[in-house]
């Protein structure tokens, strides 16, 4: 077996027995992979901190039959969301769950890895509300995965002056064409601008805006209904957010 080096983020971690730890890494080179860290539960083992969730760096791995073995790690950044706030910890956990949902082994995950890293930076900075960061992350992830509707023109006629969003049609319509879809919703102009910005902004500028409560409320409604309709999976951390953070 030949040792390999990958750049990535620990998106989940679980103790196995009394001494070992199984982690899931989202990597630039190999997509999502599972790896074992022998002895990583022991207090003096150098892999103790490197195999914690939200740790980013270089990982030295050996391939096995069903998984990899981590032998060493050079940590570049550990995002300590627990110390920052428990709310941020659960938002970060949800982002990791979502990244894991959309990635597979040996499929390019570099865009998702970079998005996750930038999203974590935004969560740590407090410049943008956590709840807005979540929705920006969700839409940008849909864009990367080819699941975001075209928000730049009407599906029916191609008019760029769109006014309505259709969850059932997975598209946008202009004023004239919206009547053909009884389930389409009129968007606030600022909601349309927000969706367009999320789709087109450079990643280093993605988390650089705020919205009013009115705009956020409609963005939340559209996003939640869209994801509920087309994404068939329950995320444990999202349940916690909805039950313990949003309702408080």
C-alpha positions in Angstrom: 0.0 0.0 0.0 1.1 3.5 -0.8 0.5 6.4 1.4 -1.5 9.3 0.0 -2.1 12.9 1.1 -5.4 14.6 0.9 -6.7 18.1 1.7 -10.0 18.0 3.5 -12.4 18.7 6.3 -13.6 16.2 9.0 -17.4 16.3 8.6 -18.2 13.6 11.1 -16.4 11.6 13.8 -17.3 8.6 15.9 -15.4 6.7 18.6 -15.0 3.0 17.8 -14.2 0.9 20.9 -12.1 2.4 23.6 -9.1 3.6 21.5 -10.0 4.1 17.8 -12.0 6.7 15.9 -13.8 6.5 12.6 -14.1 9.8 10.7 -15.6 10.9 7.4 -13.5 13.3 5.4 -14.7 15.6 2.7 -11.6 15.9 0.5 -10.5 17.8 -2.5 -8.8 14.9 -4.2 -11.1 11.9 -3.4 -14.5 13.3 -2.5 -16.1 11.9 0.6 -14.1 9.1 2.2 -14.3 7.1 5.5 -11.1 6.6 7.5 -10.0 5.0 10.7 -7.6 6.7 13.1 -6.0 4.1 15.4 -5.6 5.2 19.0 -7.1 8.6 18.3 -9.2 8.4 21.5 -6.1 8.2 23.7 -5.4 11.6 25.3 -1.8 11.8 24.2 -2.3 10.7 20.6 -1.6 13.5 18.1 -4.7 12.5 16.2 -7.1 13.4 19.0 -7.6 17.0 17.9 -7.1 16.3 14.2 -10.0 13.9 14.0 -12.6 16.2 15.6 -15.4 17.5 13.5 -14.8 20.8 11.7 -11.1 20.3 11.4 -9.4 21.3 8.1 -6.0 20.3 6.9 -3.8 17.7 5.2 -4.4 14.1 6.1 -2.0 11.3 5.4 -3.8 8.1 4.6 -3.3 4.5 3.6 -6.0 2.8 1.5 -7.7 -0.4 2.7 -10.4 -2.7 1.4 -13.4 -0.7 2.5 -11.9 2.5 4.0 -8.7 4.3 4.7 -6.4 4.6 7.7 -5.2 8.0 8.9 -1.6 8.0 10.1 -0.9 11.7 10.5 -2.5 15.1 10.0 -1.3 18.6 9.6 -4.2 20.8 10.9 -4.6 24.2 9.2 -7.8 25.3 10.9 -10.1 24.0 13.6 -13.5 25.7 13.7 -14.4 25.7 17.4 -18.1 26.3 17.1 -18.9 24.9 20.6 -16.9 27.6 22.2 -18.5 30.2 19.9 -22.1 29.1 20.5 -24.2 25.9 20.5 -26.4 27.3 17.8 -23.4 27.7 15.5 -22.4 24.2 16.3 -25.7 22.8 15.0 -25.7 25.0 11.9 -22.2 23.7 11.1 -23.3 20.2 11.8 -26.2 20.6 9.4 -23.9 22.0 6.7 -21.6 18.9 7.1 -24.5 16.6 6.9 -25.7 18.3 3.8 -22.2 18.2 2.2 -22.0 14.5 3.0 -25.4 13.9 1.4 -24.3 15.5 -1.9 -20.8 13.9 -2.2 -19.5 10.5 -3.0 -16.1 8.8 -3.0 -13.9 9.5 -6.0 -16.2 12.2 -7.3 -14.9 15.8 -7.4 -15.9 17.7 -4.2 -13.5 20.6 -4.4 -16.3 23.2 -5.0 -18.3 21.8 -2.1 -15.3 21.7 0.2 -14.4 25.3 -0.5 -18.1 26.3 0.0 -18.1 24.6 3.3 -14.9 26.2 4.4 -16.2 29.7 3.4 -19.5 29.0 5.2 -17.7 28.1 8.3 -15.7 31.3 8.1 -18.9 33.3 7.8 -20.4 31.5 10.8 -17.4 32.4 12.9 -17.3 36.0 11.8 -20.8 37.0 13.1 -21.0 39.5 10.2 -24.1 37.8 8.8 -26.9 36.1 10.7 -26.6 32.3 11.1 -30.0 31.7 9.7 -29.2 33.6 6.5 -25.8 31.8 6.1 -27.8 28.5 6.2 -30.0 29.5 3.2 -27.1 31.0 1.2 -25.3 27.7 1.7 -28.3 25.6 0.7 -28.9 27.5 -2.5 -25.2 27.6 -3.5 -25.0 23.8 -2.8 -28.0 23.3 -5.1 -26.3 25.3 -7.8 -23.1 23.2 -7.6 -25.2 20.0 -7.8 -27.2 21.3 -10.8 -30.5 21.5 -8.8 -31.0 25.3 -8.5 -33.7 26.6 -10.9 -32.7 29.3 -13.4 -33.5 32.5 -11.7 -32.3 34.7 -14.5 -35.1 34.2 -17.0 -38.6 33.0 -17.5 -38.8 29.3 -18.3 -41.6 29.8 -20.8 -40.6 32.8 -22.8 -37.0 33.6 -21.8 -37.9 37.1 -20.4 -35.3 38.2 -17.9 -37.9 40.3 -16.0 -39.1 37.4 -13.8 -41.6 38.0 -11.1 -42.7 34.6 -9.8 -41.1 31.5 -8.4 -42.7 28.1 -9.0 -41.8 25.3 -6.5 -43.8 22.7 -8.5 -42.2 23.7 -11.8 -38.7 24.3 -10.4 -38.4 27.5 -12.3 -39.2 31.2 -12.5 -41.8 33.0 -14.6 -42.3 36.5 -15.9 -45.6 38.4 -15.2 -47.2 37.3 -18.4 -46.4 33.6 -18.1 -47.1 33.2 -14.4 -50.7 32.6 -15.0 -49.9 29.3 -16.6 -48.8 28.0 -13.2 -51.4 28.3 -10.5 -48.9 27.4 -7.9 -46.3 30.1 -8.6 -45.6 32.7 -6.0 -44.9 36.4 -6.6 -41.5 37.2 -5.4 -40.4 40.4 -3.7 -37.8 42.1 -6.0 -35.2 41.8 -3.3 -35.8 38.1 -3.0 -35.1 37.7 -6.7 -32.0 39.8 -6.4 -30.9 37.7 -3.4 -31.3 34.4 -5.3 -29.5 35.9 -8.3 -26.6 37.1 -6.1 -26.3 33.7 -4.5 -26.1 32.0 -7.9 -23.6 34.4 -9.4 -21.4 36.0 -6.7 -17.7 35.0 -6.3 -17.3 32.7 -3.4 -15.2 35.2 -1.5 -18.1 37.7 -1.7 -21.0 35.2 -1.2 -21.6 36.0 2.5 -21.3 39.8 2.2 -25.0 41.0 2.4 -27.9 41.2 4.8 -31.6 41.2 4.2 -34.7 42.6 5.9 -37.0 40.4 7.9 -39.6 40.6 5.2 -37.2 39.4 2.5 -35.8 36.7 4.8 -39.3 35.4 5.6 -40.1 34.9 1.9 -36.7 33.5 1.1 -37.1 31.0 4.0 -40.6 30.0 2.8 -39.5 29.4 -0.8 -36.4 27.5 0.2 -38.1 25.3 2.8 -40.9 24.3 0.4 -38.5 23.7 -2.5 -36.2 21.5 -0.4 -39.1 19.7 1.3 -40.5 18.8 -2.2 -37.4 17.6 -3.9 -35.0 16.4 -1.2 -36.0 13.1 0.4 -33.8 12.9 3.4 -34.1 13.8 7.1 -31.1 15.5 8.7 -30.8 15.1 12.5 -29.1 18.5 13.0 -31.8 20.2 11.0 -34.4 18.8 13.3 -32.6 20.3 16.2 -32.3 23.7 14.5 -36.0 23.8 13.7 -37.1 22.6 17.1 -34.6 24.4 19.4 -33.2 27.4 17.5 -35.9 28.7 15.1 -38.7 28.4 17.6 -36.9 30.2 20.4 
